[in-house]
């Protein structure tokens, strides 16, 4: 079941494009990992550069789209490799 959910999440967030490149964040390799545990999903994002100004928008869009997937209740977004990763993660994952 979690493999199906993982694929459903990947498909849902694959519709999100990098605002500068116009290419799917999945195709660009920004999505590093998707891990489903029950009705929770953890998604690791790594921007193409450590100062990417669009990563907050990408992370918020990723959380929103992932939580629309049937069977997913909560999405945790983990940004890695960005100068402000800790602050972004705290802001995006506030409940």
C-alpha positions in Angstrom: 0.0 0.0 0.0 2.8 2.5 0.8 4.3 1.9 -2.6 1.0 2.9 -4.2 0.8 6.0 -1.9 4.5 6.9 -2.7 3.7 6.7 -6.4 0.5 8.8 -5.9 2.4 11.4 -4.0 5.2 11.5 -6.6 2.6 11.9 -9.4 0.8 14.7 -7.4 4.0 16.7 -6.7 5.3 16.0 -10.2 2.8 18.6 -11.4 4.7 21.3 -9.6 7.2 23.1 -11.8 10.3 25.0 -10.8 9.1 28.6 -11.4 12.3 29.6 -13.2 12.8 26.5 -15.4 9.2 25.5 -16.0 10.3 21.8 -15.4 8.8 19.4 -12.9 10.5 19.4 -9.5 10.6 15.6 -9.8 12.3 15.7 -13.2 14.8 18.3 -12.0 15.9 16.1 -9.1 14.8 18.6 -6.5 12.7 15.8 -4.9 15.3 13.7 -3.2 13.1 11.2 -1.3 9.5 10.4 -0.5 8.8 8.2 2.5 5.3 7.1 3.4 4.5 5.9 7.0 0.8 5.1 7.4 -1.0 8.3 6.5 2.1 10.5 6.8 4.6 11.3 4.2 8.0 12.9 4.5 9.4 14.6 1.4 13.0 15.7 1.1 13.7 18.6 -1.3 17.1 19.8 -2.3 17.2 23.0 -4.4 19.5 23.4 -7.3 21.5 26.1 -5.5 21.9 26.9 -1.8 20.4 30.4 -2.2 17.3 29.5 -4.3 14.7 32.1 -3.7 11.8 29.8 -4.9 12.3 26.9 -2.5 9.8 28.3 0.0 7.1 28.4 -2.7 8.1 24.9 -4.0 8.1 23.5 -0.4 4.6 25.0 0.3 3.2 23.8 -3.0 4.7 20.3 -2.3 3.1 20.1 1.1 -0.3 21.3 -0.3 -0.3 18.8 -3.2 0.9 15.9 -1.1 -1.8 16.4 1.5 -4.5 16.3 -1.3 -3.5 12.7 -2.1 -6.1 10.2 -0.8 -4.6 8.3 2.1 -2.2 11.1 3.1 -3.2 13.1 6.2 0.1 15.0 6.9 3.1 15.9 4.8 6.4 16.9 6.4 8.7 18.8 4.0 12.4 18.7 4.7 14.5 21.1 2.7 18.2 20.2 2.6 21.2 22.0 1.1 19.8 25.6 1.4 21.3 28.4 3.4 18.1 28.9 5.3 16.9 25.2 5.4 16.2 25.2 9.2 14.0 28.3 9.1 12.2 27.1 6.0 11.5 23.7 7.5 10.2 25.2 10.7 7.9 27.6 8.8 6.5 25.1 6.3 5.8 22.4 8.8 4.0 24.5 11.4 0.8 22.9 12.4 
